[in-house]
Amino acid sequence: MSPLAPADVPRTQDHMWHDLGIPEEIVALRGEVRATVTEKVAPYAREIGSREESVDSFPWKAFRGLADSGTFAIPFGSDFGRGLAHPLLGTCTATEEIAYHSSSMAGVYDGQCILVPKALSFASDELRARVIPGLISGELVFSFATTEPDASSDLSVESMRTTATETADNFVLNGRKRWITNSAVADWAAVLCRSGGSMTMILVDLKHSDGVRIGKPDLKLGHRGQLTSDIVFDNVLVPKGNVLGAVGKGLSVSLACLTYGRIGIAAAGVGVAQAALDLAVARLRSRHLFGKPLGAMQHWQYRLAERATELECARTLYQKAALRVDAGERAPEPEAAMAKAYATRLAADMARDAIQVYGGYGFAREVSETGETFRLEELYRDSKILEIFEGANEIQHWLVARQLIGRDVTG
Ligand SMILES: Cc1cc2nc3c(=O)[nH]c(=O)nc-3n(C[C@H](O)[C@H](O)[C@H](O)COP(=O)(O)OP(=O)(O)OC[C@H]3O[C@@H](n4cnc5c(N)ncnc54)[C@H](O)[C@@H]3O)c2cc1C
């Protein structure tokens, strides 16, 4: 029998990785979140990653399990949450641990606990007091919405079609957002809109505003538990007090959130790569071919030695980027862009390698005669989106090149 999920296999991280220079509070947090995820996410992870998307398939049990265990409080200061000295590193570490079992769930967590908390750091005290307790308890679900059918990598005001028109007391929203994580069940969304010749980010009460329509969840290759839908706004009134940051400064608010988000997605990539590596190592030890373990083949020794080295680099990169943010730096480049592109490519490469190690068993969803089911195909399907969303990897390379060569040359 082959292992069913990473929960069944030894974590190579435990003897290969050293928490050198990582704050004590984060070392302790990793242990705490690992125990939580093992109990609250892992039992449902295969189902979350496999079933077809519908409103009913939102992973409530895992979502509520994480919230009840205090995992949603990690990004917030002591006024509402944990008050960690390193909140982004803490949130990213939690994301990695969640992704180890469910990359979908890490996507859900990234929206609720990385993108949106950063967006809410621009909200008024009154608005923060109104919504943050519900976010932390999991009673309220949040989305972050910049993408539209014709705008995502290019978030310029020329491309943006969703408009926010100012009246005496309100903004009136019209337009359509696409691929919005959690929106199928969300209570609130931070929405980037064109307002005049610039952009403004606004928090919209999705459940209590006339003129909001949420589309059916999209049907995707992977990340099936991370439901995405269109949000359509038809003359939706939003109070002016719901503006995040200043009117006209929405692009810089969005980009600040997406900087946090790309470090989180790097951490998710590390979790996926670690899971695939551990599954591959377990198979190399247990599967015998030509009278010896598969792991005796030098090809796989070299390949996995390279992947383990890359994993070390990827984890170090995201941790360094997060530590720079937690130290007060607003633009943790080049590390954030390097981490996102490097870790997510590694996740896809390592998932592909792990399938190769398992042969036909890696390719199968289930062996019908035995009922054996494997997570490799899920890791492979899930890994692809990590290279695309929250800044396609080509954009990350561009960000690094701008710093390396100079914006005067790269544009
Ligand atoms: C599962 C999922 C969840 C998502 N969640 C959210 C969410 O919660 N909120 C939200 O707002 N959006 C979300 N998105 C949208 C996501 O961020 C976009 O799909 C992504 O940014 C790419 O945009 P696009 O699909 O419009 O592709 P395009 O912007 O058309 O880009 C297509 C491709 O063009 C290439 N490209 C782009 N820029 C450059 C460049 N400068 N140089 C070279 N090549 C380039 C890249 O290869 C890129 O993949 C989600 C998408 C998915 C599938």
The ligand as a MOL file (V3000), in Angstrom:
LIG
                    3D

  0  0  0     0  0            999 V3000
M  V30 BEGIN CTAB
M  V30 COUNTS 53 58 0 0 0
M  V30 BEGIN ATOM
M  V30 1 C -8.1300 30.1920 -8.2020 0
M  V30 2 C -8.0060 31.6600 -8.4490 0
M  V30 3 C -8.1730 32.5400 -7.3830 0
M  V30 4 C -8.1120 33.9160 -7.5970 0
M  V30 5 N -8.3950 34.7560 -6.5510 0
M  V30 6 C -8.4740 36.0930 -6.7880 0
M  V30 7 C -8.9320 36.9850 -5.7750 0
M  V30 8 O -9.2870 36.5730 -4.6690 0
M  V30 9 N -9.0030 38.3060 -6.0630 0
M  V30 10 C -8.6290 38.8110 -7.2710 0
M  V30 11 O -8.7150 40.0180 -7.4540 0
M  V30 12 N -8.1950 37.9880 -8.2620 0
M  V30 13 C -8.1210 36.6460 -8.0460 0
M  V30 14 N -7.7140 35.7970 -9.0460 0
M  V30 15 C -7.2700 36.3480 -10.3050 0
M  V30 16 C -5.7760 36.1750 -10.5250 0
M  V30 17 O -5.0620 37.0230 -9.6770 0
M  V30 18 C -5.4890 36.4220 -12.0010 0
M  V30 19 O -6.0010 35.3020 -12.7130 0
M  V30 20 C -4.0450 36.5940 -12.2880 0
M  V30 21 O -3.5970 37.8130 -11.7320 0
M  V30 22 C -3.7560 36.6260 -13.7890 0
M  V30 23 O -4.6090 37.5200 -14.4050 0
M  V30 24 P -5.4410 37.0600 -15.6920 0
M  V30 25 O -6.0030 35.7310 -15.3990 0
M  V30 26 O -6.3620 38.1520 -16.0570 0
M  V30 27 O -4.3460 36.8930 -16.8010 0
M  V30 28 P -3.6130 38.0640 -17.6100 0
M  V30 29 O -3.4930 39.2830 -16.7520 0
M  V30 30 O -4.2540 38.1610 -18.9300 0
M  V30 31 O -2.1790 37.4210 -17.7480 0
M  V30 32 C -2.0130 36.2380 -18.5320 0
M  V30 33 C -0.5500 35.8880 -18.5790 0
M  V30 34 O 0.1620 36.9540 -19.1850 0
M  V30 35 C 1.5000 36.8760 -18.7620 0
M  V30 36 N 1.9540 38.2010 -18.2860 0
M  V30 37 C 1.2700 39.0870 -17.5580 0
M  V30 38 N 2.0390 40.1770 -17.3000 0
M  V30 39 C 3.2270 39.9510 -17.9040 0
M  V30 40 C 4.4570 40.6730 -18.0010 0
M  V30 41 N 4.5990 41.8930 -17.4130 0
M  V30 42 N 5.4740 40.1250 -18.7130 0
M  V30 43 C 5.3430 38.9160 -19.3050 0
M  V30 44 N 4.2140 38.1800 -19.2310 0
M  V30 45 C 3.1860 38.6870 -18.5310 0
M  V30 46 C 1.5720 35.8550 -17.6110 0
M  V30 47 O 2.0980 34.6460 -18.0960 0
M  V30 48 C 0.1300 35.6960 -17.2320 0
M  V30 49 O -0.1440 34.4230 -16.6790 0
M  V30 50 C -7.7820 34.4170 -8.8700 0
M  V30 51 C -7.6100 33.5370 -9.9360 0
M  V30 52 C -7.7570 32.1820 -9.7500 0
M  V30 53 C -7.6710 31.2820 -10.9360 0
M  V30 END ATOM
M  V30 BEGIN BOND
M  V30 1 1 1 2
M  V30 2 1 2 3
M  V30 3 2 2 52
M  V30 4 2 3 4
M  V30 5 1 4 5
M  V30 6 1 4 50
M  V30 7 2 5 6
M  V30 8 1 6 7
M  V30 9 1 6 13
M  V30 10 2 7 8
M  V30 11 1 7 9
M  V30 12 1 9 10
M  V30 13 2 10 11
M  V30 14 1 10 12
M  V30 15 2 12 13
M  V30 16 1 13 14
M  V30 17 1 14 15
M  V30 18 1 14 50
M  V30 19 1 15 16
M  V30 20 1 16 17
M  V30 21 1 16 18
M  V30 22 1 18 19
M  V30 23 1 18 20
M  V30 24 1 20 21
M  V30 25 1 20 22
M  V30 26 1 22 23
M  V30 27 1 23 24
M  V30 28 2 24 25
M  V30 29 1 24 26
M  V30 30 1 24 27
M  V30 31 1 27 28
M  V30 32 2 28 29
M  V30 33 1 28 30
M  V30 34 1 28 31
M  V30 35 1 31 32
M  V30 36 1 32 33
M  V30 37 1 33 34
M  V30 38 1 33 48
M  V30 39 1 34 35
M  V30 40 1 35 36
M  V30 41 1 35 46
M  V30 42 1 36 37
M  V30 43 1 36 45
M  V30 44 2 37 38
M  V30 45 1 38 39
M  V30 46 1 39 40
M  V30 47 2 39 45
M  V30 48 1 40 41
M  V30 49 2 40 42
M  V30 50 1 42 43
M  V30 51 2 43 44
M  V30 52 1 44 45
M  V30 53 1 46 47
M  V30 54 1 46 48
M  V30 55 1 48 49
M  V30 56 2 50 51
M  V30 57 1 51 52
M  V30 58 1 52 53
M  V30 END BOND
M  V30 END CTAB
M  END
